[in-house]
Amino acid sequence: MVIPAEVRAALEDHARAEAPNEACGLVLLRGERAERYVPGRNAAASPYRYELDIDPEVWFLEDEGYELAVFHSHLTAPARPSRTDVENIGLWEGRPYVILTLSTGELRAWQIDFGQISPLTLTGE
């Protein structure tokens, strides 16, 4: 997956704006390339977990050929899915799962299937 500099900057800006809570939203992918980021609202308003609240119209972008990848931030924890993330995967199972560690700038992507966490290759432009 390719995350261009402008999309990465949008992820980082949103994570900083939401601190001390986790930020969350959707990364819109065409093929393996992120085209843009749609910020959501963390309905949990928590520094330890997120509940993505986003405009339902965003889901229709899949009809236009986009793949939706979920994004959220961790304040200091590594950019790896936590046990809470795995237990609450819900609709995001099998989809790209992007995490940013705000304190270090580490950005990683994963896929979670049936409790198994697999890394995805992530590059910048």
N, C-alpha and C positions, 0 to 999 in steps of 0.2 A: 504494500500500500504506500502511495506517495502522498505526503502531506506538504503542500507548498508553503512557503514562508508566510504568505498572507493568511492562510487558514490556521497555521500554527499560532500566529500572532493573535488571531481572534479567540482561539482556545485559551491562551495565556491571559489575555485581557479580561475575558469573562471569569476565569478562575480567580484573578486578583480582585475583581469587583465583588464577587460573592463571598470572599474570605471574611470571617473564619468558617463559613459553611462550604460544603462541597458545591461546586457548580456542575451543571449537567445540560446536555443538549444533544443535537444530532449532527453528525458529519455526513454530508451528501457526497456520495461516491459515484463516479462514472468509470466503470471498469475498476482499475486499481488506484485511480487518482481522485483525491478529495477536491471537489470543486468549491464547496463553501461550508460554512458552519452556521447552524440555526440554533441560537441560544434558547434554552428552556428555563423553567423555574424549578428550583428544588422545593417541592411541596413539603418535604420533611424538615426543611430549614435546619439542617444538622451538619456538624463537621465530621460525622462518622458514617453517614449513609445518605443516599439520595432517593427521591421519588420524582421521576421526570414528569413534569407538567408542561405540555407543549401544545401549540395550536394544532388541532386535529387535521387541518388542511395540509400540514406537512406530510402526513401519511400518503396523500394522493400523489406525491412526487415520485413514488415508486412506479406509478402508471406512466410516468414520463421517462422511465429508464434509469432512475437513480436507485442506488442501494443505500439504505440507511444504516449508519454505524452509530451506536450510542457512545457518548463521551461523558466522562465525569472526572473531577479532580480529587486528588488527595492532598491534604495540606502538607504533611511530612512523610507519610507512609510511602513505601516504594510503589512505583507505577505498575503494580501487579494486582489482579483481582483479589480482594479480601474474601474471607469466608462468608461475610455478609453479602458481598457481590455475587458469589456463586450460589448461595442459598436463595437469593432474590432475583435470579436471572430472568425469569418470566418470559416476556416477549422477545428478549434479546438473545435467547439461546440460539447458538449457531451463527449469529451475526457478528461482524467485527465489533470489538469492544475496546475503545480507546481510553487510556488513562494518562493524566498528566500529574506529576508530583510538583506542586507549586513551589516548594522550598528549594528544589534542585533544578527544575526545568526538564526533568526526565519525562519523555513521552514514549509510550509503548502501546502496542496493539495486541489483542488477544482474541481467541475464540473459545467460548465455553460451551461444551456439549456434554450433557448427562453428567455434570459435575467434574468433567475433565477440562483442564485449562491448557490450551495450546498457544504458543507464541505465533504471531504473524510478523512477517518482515515489514518493517516500517522505514521509509527513507524520506528525506526532504528534497527540496529543489533549490 
